[in-house]
């Protein structure tokens, strides 16, 4: 199975004027797309099948599931 690296990450919160660690992990592609900052030391190799369609881990369940 194909592997991918995911990371915990932070994102700027305008309400608190601080970088805030987000829930879950994500690929660098997803983190960059949303303007986040990866926490490189948290790298974890997982199966690509364990990602959701956006590149988040664990998969974020849809409200329609």
NORVENDA-V637169 format. One record per backbone hydrogen bond with DSSP energy under -0.5 kcal/mol. CO is the residue of the C=O (numbers start at 1). NH is the residue of the N-H. If there is no record, write none. Layout:
BEGIN
co=[CO;CO]
nh=[NH;NH]
END
This chain:
BEGIN
co=[2;4;6;7;8;9;10;11;12;13;13;18;20;25;26;27;28;29;30;31;32;37;38;39;40;44;46;47;48;52;55;56;57;59;62]
nh=[48;46;44;26;39;22;37;20;14;17;18;13;11;57;7;31;32;33;34;36;35;10;40;42;43;6;4;50;51;55;27;52;25;61;65]
END
